[in-house]
Amino acid sequence: MRLSEFRLAVSDEFGEAYGQVLTRDLVLEEIGGITAEQGVASGVSVRAIWLALCRATDVPPARWYGVGQREPKKS
């Protein structure tokens, strides 16, 4: 998962404003007791951050994978 895919996934799942609040303020024990933004800055895998965020906010497992992917460009 790329950082751009992570940001899109957060926005799609939580909305842009609430997603920003979550990534800035929610402490994720699963990745060392830091926020998602701190994890990104520290080099934690964005996939690990995404999964920790999903578990911490009770996102159903069916929505954990394949998010953040853009629609293919039409030729």
C-alpha positions, 0 to 999 in steps of 0.5 A: 500500500502506498501513502496515497492509497492509504490517504484515499482509503482513510478518506473513503472510509471515514470522510476527509475531515474525520479521517484527518482527525483520526490520523492526527489524534487516535493513538494506535497501540498496535503500532507502538502507541503512536498516531497514524501520522506519527507512524507515517513520519517514523517509517511504519508501513502504511499497510500496518497503520491502515490495518491498525486503524481499521481494528481500532475503529471497528471497520468490518474486515471485508473493507480492510483490503482493496481500498485506496485503489483508484478506478482504472483510467479509461482509454 
